[in-house]
Each structure stands twice: as structure tokens, then as C-alpha cells.
Amino acid sequence: MYTWTFWILTVWLIVNGIWMWSVRDNQNDQKIFAWVNVVALIWGFWVYFGVPATGNLGGWLLTINIITIVLAIFQFYYGYKKE
């Protein structure tokens, strides 16, 4: 579970980051992706703290989760800012 969660969240982070910067002016998409990131963070931290780590992925999963937090902050900012 740990390994496939890591890879799913990694691919999600890459796709989400690219998509976020390409639709920066679309507030609705930013809101949707920000809330999906909240779900991904809950899942990522649940796996990080609840499932035994496999190999050296523990630090990398934590890093992915922290980067996702930063990305979600930007998405909430762009999604809910007043124009």
C-alpha cells in the first residue's frame, strides 16, 4: 500500500502542478484542484503515519505531502482571491 500510494501521489503532484499553472486564471478549476489536494493530503498523511514504510520511501512521501501542501495553498489563493 505504501509504494503504490507514493507513486499515485507523485503522479498526481506532477499533473496537478502542470495543470495549475496552465489554468491559473480559472478560479473554479483552482478550487476543485485545491480541495482534491486536501483529500490527497489526508490520504498521504494517513498512509505515512499509519502504514509501515517500505524501503526509503518514508522521507519521499513526507516530501511529496509537504509539496502538496504548498501547492494547495497557492490553489486556494488563486481560487478564492477577489478580482
Backbone hydrogen bonds, N-H to C=O, Kabsch-Sander energy under -0.5 kcal/mol:
donor,donor_aa,acceptor,acceptor_aa,energy
5,T,1,M,-1.9
6,F,2,Y,-2.1
7,W,3,T,-2.2
8,I,4,W,-2.3
9,L,5,T,-2.6
10,T,6,F,-2.1
11,V,7,W,-2.3
12,W,8,I,-2.5
13,L,9,L,-2.3
14,I,10,T,-2.0
15,V,11,V,-2.6
16,N,12,W,-2.9
17,G,13,L,-2.4
18,I,14,I,-2.2
19,W,15,V,-2.6
20,M,16,N,-2.7
21,W,17,G,-1.7
22,S,18,I,-1.3
23,V,19,W,-1.5
24,R,21,W,-0.6
26,N,23,V,-1.6
27,Q,25,D,-1.0
30,Q,26,N,-1.9
31,K,27,Q,-2.3
32,I,28,N,-2.2
33,F,29,D,-2.7
34,A,30,Q,-2.1
35,W,31,K,-2.3
36,V,32,I,-2.2
37,N,33,F,-2.0
38,V,34,A,-1.5
39,V,35,W,-1.7
40,A,36,V,-2.5
41,L,37,N,-2.6
42,I,38,V,-2.3
43,W,39,V,-2.4
44,G,40,A,-3.0
45,F,41,L,-2.9
46,W,42,I,-2.1
47,V,43,W,-2.3
48,Y,44,G,-2.4
49,F,45,F,-2.5
50,G,46,W,-1.9
51,V,47,V,-2.0
55,G,53,A,-0.6
57,L,54,T,-1.6
60,W,56,N,-0.7
61,L,57,L,-2.9
62,L,58,G,-1.9
63,T,59,G,-2.1
64,I,60,W,-2.5
65,N,61,L,-2.3
66,I,62,L,-2.2
67,I,63,T,-2.5
68,T,64,I,-2.2
69,I,65,N,-1.8
70,V,66,I,-2.0
71,L,67,I,-2.5
72,A,68,T,-2.6
73,I,69,I,-2.1
74,F,70,V,-2.0
75,Q,71,L,-2.3
76,F,72,A,-2.9
77,Y,73,I,-2.2
78,Y,74,F,-2.9
79,G,75,Q,-2.4
80,Y,76,F,-2.0
81,K,77,Y,-1.1
